[in-house]
Amino acid sequence: MQGKLQDTDIFSLLQLAELQKRTGQVFLDAGAGRLWSVFFHNGRLLYATDDREGATRLGDNLRRQGLAHETQGMPSASQNQTAPEYALLTSLAQQHRLTSPQVQQILRTMVEEVLFDLLGFSQGSFYLESAAPLSPQWVEMEITPLVRLVAARRDEWEKLAPRITSPLEKPHIQSKENLRQSLPAAAYEKLVEWINGENNLQRLARLLGRDVLTVARAIDPYVKNGTITIEPVPQLITRRTRISPVKTRKVVCIDDSISIQKSVEFFLQGRGYEVQTIGNPTEALTDIFKSKPDLILLDIAMPRLDGYELCAMIRKSSAFGITPIIMLTGKDGYIDRVRARIAGATEYLTKPFGEQELLGIVDKYFGPDSTPSLHEVRN
């Protein structure tokens, strides 16, 4: 599965991998020649890195363990090596130079740093593929609570704009004298050494043993008074501004599978459709009369009330006499199709389905002029 970051957000993409219990990785290209990779096993996060900072990030973390030079000569991800930092950590553990808890802590720290970057991206592309997992699995992280934690920090980070906007920005000292007068001697010497025009805020945080939000907040007063200036970077991180579409079509998905609900949301919301999901079929009639959808996706196999019965009940109402109803099912037999038609279904979509299959059948009923383009939905 692939797509544009303009059509979705990183959180939704990662949640989809979690809900579908994916094993493999997501590749992300956010522009300026940098590529990120996020690795999964059964819907849990194993590792995340990028092709430029991975070795430096690992080296800074190893420095705290007295292993600062271990990354020298290590192949980079751009040399067709899959997660070389992960392989090096495994090697150090196998040599008993790092303990399992140390490896796990380093991986968590590195993953949180990468996620902090990724949650700000709004431009670029992604490719989600199935593949063998990284081995061994040192730590398997639950995606939703971890991403929510990092997202909360990201929201706090936004309050520093416009003075500080990206963790990749580089601070420069403009007045050493002002800084000297404001800080204890030891802190001043450290900052002068590490704010050297080469280190970005993210690396400065690693060197100081703090998270990047804490460091950015600490230097923000000096940015305000001009003692420190910030060098901008190529625009990788931009907050998306949503506007109301000129025309919005509403799609209701009635399915007791959370995975199917999330997949439909992910695929259709990126195309500009408004999506409502309903998991309880016994409440569906009330909900659809309230929401008045333009199209209904209806699962056949549900508890208490199957899709055939529900479809027939919907069709009895004149309000939905011509509303497209697409039946969703894991079966693809002739009898099932006939039953769906008799119940009043417009079409039949077999599960599992992909993005193009779903968009193809939904777009067919609305046409290109009825679906808002991306520039109408987001900028």
C-alpha positions in Angstrom: 0.0 0.0 0.0 1.3 3.4 -0.9 0.1 7.0 -0.9 0.8 10.7 -0.2 1.2 12.1 3.3 -1.0 15.0 2.1 -3.9 12.5 2.1 -3.5 11.2 5.6 -1.5 11.7 8.8 1.3 9.6 10.4 -0.8 8.6 13.4 -3.6 7.1 11.2 -1.0 5.3 9.1 0.7 3.8 12.2 -2.7 2.9 13.7 -3.7 1.1 10.5 -0.5 -1.1 10.8 -1.4 -1.7 14.5 -5.0 -2.7 13.8 -4.2 -4.9 10.9 -1.4 -6.5 12.9 1.1 -5.8 10.2 4.6 -7.3 10.0 6.9 -5.3 7.8 7.8 -1.7 7.5 6.7 1.8 6.4 9.0 3.8 4.2 8.4 7.6 4.3 9.9 10.3 2.1 9.3 13.7 3.5 11.4 15.6 1.0 14.9 17.2 1.1 16.4 13.8 0.3 15.7 12.1 3.7 14.0 8.7 4.1 12.5 7.3 7.2 11.6 3.7 8.0 9.3 2.3 10.7 9.5 -1.5 11.5 6.6 -3.6 12.8 5.9 -7.1 14.1 2.3 -8.2 14.5 1.1 -4.6 14.7 3.7 -3.6 17.3 6.6 -1.2 16.7 10.1 -2.6 16.8 12.2 0.3 15.6 12.3 3.5 13.6 15.1 5.3 11.9 16.2 7.5 9.0 18.9 7.2 6.4 20.9 10.3 7.5 20.8 10.5 11.3 20.6 6.9 12.3 24.3 6.3 13.0 24.7 9.6 14.7 21.6 9.0 16.9 22.9 5.6 17.9 26.4 6.9 18.5 25.2 9.6 20.8 23.2 7.0 22.8 26.1 4.6 23.0 28.3 7.4 24.3 26.4 7.3 27.5 27.3 3.6 27.8 31.0 4.3 27.2 30.8 2.9 23.6 31.1 6.2 21.6 33.2 4.9 18.8 31.3 1.7 17.9 29.4 3.3 15.0 32.6 4.2 13.1 32.6 2.3 9.8 29.1 1.1 10.2 27.2 0.9 6.8 24.4 3.3 6.3 20.8 2.6 5.4 21.4 4.2 2.1 23.9 1.5 1.3 21.0 -1.0 1.1 21.5 -2.2 4.6 18.3 -2.7 6.6 18.4 -0.9 9.9 22.2 -1.2 10.4 22.0 0.5 13.8 19.6 -2.3 15.0 22.1 -4.9 13.8 24.9 -3.2 15.6 22.9 -3.1 18.9 22.2 -6.8 18.5 25.9 -7.5 17.9 26.9 -5.5 21.0 24.4 -7.4 23.1 25.6 -10.7 21.8 29.2 -9.7 22.8 27.8 -8.9 26.3 28.9 -5.3 25.9 25.3 -4.1 26.3 22.6 -5.7 28.5 19.1 -6.5 27.2 17.6 -3.6 29.3 20.2 -1.2 27.9 19.4 -2.2 24.3 15.6 -1.9 25.0 16.1 1.6 26.5 18.2 2.8 23.6 15.7 1.5 21.1 12.8 3.2 22.9 14.7 6.5 23.1 15.6 6.4 19.4 12.1 5.5 18.4 10.5 8.3 20.4 13.0 10.8 18.8 12.1 9.6 15.2 8.3 9.7 16.0 8.7 13.2 17.2 10.0 14.1 13.7 7.4 12.1 11.9 4.4 13.5 13.6 5.1 16.9 12.2 5.3 15.8 8.5 2.6 16.8 6.2 4.2 16.5 2.8 5.8 13.6 1.0 4.9 10.0 0.3 4.8 6.6 2.1 4.9 2.9 1.1 3.7 0.2 3.5 5.0 -3.3 2.7 4.9 -6.7 4.3 8.3 -8.2 5.1 10.1 -10.4 7.6 10.5 -8.7 10.9 13.7 -7.4 12.3 15.3 -10.1 14.4 15.6 -10.6 17.3 12.7 -8.6 18.7 14.3 -6.7 21.6 11.2 -4.7 22.5 7.7 -4.6 20.9 6.0 -1.2 21.6 2.3 -0.6 21.5 1.8 2.0 18.9 -1.3 4.0 20.1 -0.1 4.9 23.6 3.4 5.6 22.5 2.3 7.9 19.6 -0.2 9.7 21.9 2.7 10.4 24.3 4.9 11.8 21.6 2.0 13.7 20.1 1.4 15.5 23.4 5.0 16.6 23.4 4.7 17.7 19.8 1.6 19.8 20.7 3.7 21.6 23.3 6.5 22.1 20.8 4.1 24.0 18.5 3.9 26.7 21.2 7.5 27.7 20.5 6.7 28.7 16.9 7.6 30.9 15.1 10.9 31.3 16.9 11.7 27.5 16.9 9.9 25.3 14.5 11.9 22.2 13.8 14.1 19.8 15.9 16.4 19.8 12.9 17.2 23.5 13.2 20.7 24.6 14.3 21.2 27.1 17.1 24.0 29.7 16.8 25.4 31.8 19.7 25.4 35.5 18.7 26.5 36.9 22.0 28.8 34.7 24.2 29.1 37.5 26.7 25.3 37.7 27.3 25.2 33.9 27.6 28.2 33.8 30.0 26.4 36.3 32.3 23.2 34.3 32.3 24.6 30.8 33.0 26.8 29.0 35.5 30.3 28.5 34.2 30.0 24.7 33.7 26.7 25.1 31.7 28.2 27.9 29.7 31.2 25.9 28.7 29.1 22.9 27.6 26.8 25.1 25.5 29.7 26.9 23.8 31.2 23.5 23.0 28.1 21.9 21.6 26.3 24.9 20.0 29.0 25.0 17.4 26.9 25.6 14.2 27.0 21.9 13.3 24.6 20.4 15.9 20.9 20.7 15.4 18.5 20.9 18.4 17.9 17.2 18.3 21.5 16.3 18.6 22.1 19.0 21.2 19.4 17.4 23.3 21.0 14.0 23.1 24.4 15.4 24.1 22.8 17.1 27.1 20.9 13.9 28.0 17.5 15.7 27.7 14.5 15.5 25.4 14.4 18.0 22.6 11.3 19.8 24.0 13.1 20.5 27.3 16.2 21.8 25.5 14.1 24.0 23.1 12.2 25.5 26.0 15.5 26.2 27.9 17.0 28.2 25.0 13.8 29.9 23.9 14.4 32.9 26.2 17.8 33.4 24.6 16.3 33.2 21.1 13.8 35.8 22.2 16.5 38.3 23.3 18.8 37.6 20.3 21.6 35.9 22.3 21.0 32.7 20.3 19.7 32.6 16.7 18.1 29.6 14.9 19.2 28.5 11.4 16.2 27.3 9.4 16.2 24.0 7.6 14.6 22.8 4.3 10.9 22.8 5.0 10.1 19.2 6.2 7.8 19.9 9.0 4.6 21.9 8.4 1.3 21.8 10.2 -1.6 21.0 8.0 -4.5 23.4 7.9 -7.8 21.9 7.2 -10.6 23.8 5.5 -14.1 22.8 4.8 -14.5 21.2 1.4 -16.7 22.8 -1.2 -18.6 19.5 -1.6 -18.4 16.6 0.8 -20.0 13.2 0.3 -20.8 11.2 3.4 -20.1 7.5 3.5 -21.3 5.2 6.3 -19.5 1.9 7.0 -21.5 -0.6 9.0 -19.1 -3.4 10.1 -18.3 -4.9 13.4 -14.6 -5.2 12.5 -12.6 -2.3 13.9 -9.8 -3.1 11.3 -12.3 -2.7 8.4 -13.7 0.5 10.0 -10.2 2.0 10.3 -9.2 0.9 6.7 -12.3 2.5 5.3 -11.7 5.7 7.2 -8.0 5.8 6.1 -8.8 5.2 2.4 -11.8 7.5 2.0 -11.0 10.4 4.3 -7.8 10.9 2.4 -9.9 11.3 -0.8 -12.0 13.9 0.9 -15.1 11.9 1.9 -16.7 12.2 5.2 -16.8 8.8 6.9 -18.9 7.5 9.7 -18.4 4.0 11.1 -21.0 1.9 12.9 -20.0 -1.2 14.7 -23.3 -2.3 16.2 -25.8 -3.3 13.5 -28.8 -3.0 15.8 -28.1 0.7 16.1 -27.4 1.3 12.5 -30.9 2.2 11.3 -31.2 5.0 13.8 -27.7 6.3 13.0 -28.1 6.4 9.3 -31.4 8.2 9.5 -29.7 10.8 11.5 -26.6 11.1 9.3 -28.4 10.6 5.9 -25.3 9.2 4.0 -24.8 9.4 0.3 -23.4 5.8 0.2 -23.5 2.8 2.6 -20.9 0.1 3.0 -22.6 -2.8 4.7 -21.0 -6.0 6.1 -22.9 -9.2 5.6 -21.7 -11.3 8.5 -22.5 -9.4 11.7 -23.9 -10.6 15.1 -27.6 -10.3 16.0 -28.6 -8.8 12.6 -26.9 -9.9 9.3 -26.3 -7.5 6.4 -29.0 -9.0 4.2 -31.7 -8.2 6.8 -30.3 -4.7 7.5 -30.1 -3.9 3.8 -33.7 -4.9 3.2 -34.8 -2.8 6.2 -32.9 0.2 4.8 -34.4 -0.2 1.4 -38.0 0.0 2.9 -37.4 3.6 3.6 -38.1 6.0 0.7 -35.2 8.2 2.0 -32.7 5.5 0.9 -34.5 4.1 -2.2 -31.7 5.0 -4.5 -28.8 5.3 -2.1 -25.9 3.0 -3.2 -25.5 0.1 -0.8 -22.2 -1.8 -1.2 -22.2 -5.2 0.6 -18.9 -6.2 2.2 -18.1 -9.9 2.6 -15.4 -12.5 2.9 -17.3 -14.8 0.5 -17.4 -14.5 -3.2 -20.0 -17.0 -4.3 -22.9 -16.8 -6.8 -25.6 -17.4 -4.1 -24.2 -14.7 -1.9 -24.3 -12.2 -4.7 -27.9 -13.2 -5.6 -29.0 -12.8 -1.9 -27.3 -9.4 -1.8 -29.2 -8.2 -4.9 -32.5 -9.6 -3.6 -32.0 -7.6 -0.3 -31.5 -4.5 -2.4 -27.7 -4.1 -2.5 -26.3 -2.1 -5.4 -22.9 -3.8 -5.5 -20.8 -6.4 -3.8 -17.1 -5.9 -2.6 -15.1 -8.9 -1.4 -12.9 -8.6 1.7 -10.0 -8.1 2.0 -10.0 -5.2 -0.3 -7.3 -2.6 -1.1 -7.4 1.1 -1.4 -7.9 1.2 -5.2 -10.7 -1.4 -5.1 -12.6 0.6 -2.5 -12.0 4.0 -4.1 -12.9 2.6 -7.5 -16.3 1.4 -6.4 -17.1 4.5 -4.3 -15.9 7.1 -6.9 -18.0 5.4 -9.5 -21.2 6.6 -7.9 -20.1 10.1 -7.2 -17.8 10.9 -10.2 -14.7 13.1 -10.2 -16.8 16.2 -10.1 -18.6 15.1 -6.9 -15.5 14.3 -4.9 -13.5 17.3 -3.6 -9.9 17.5 -4.7 -7.1 17.5 -2.2 -6.4 21.3 -2.5 -10.1 21.9 -1.7 -9.8 19.8 1.5 -6.3 20.7 2.8 -3.6 23.1 2.2 
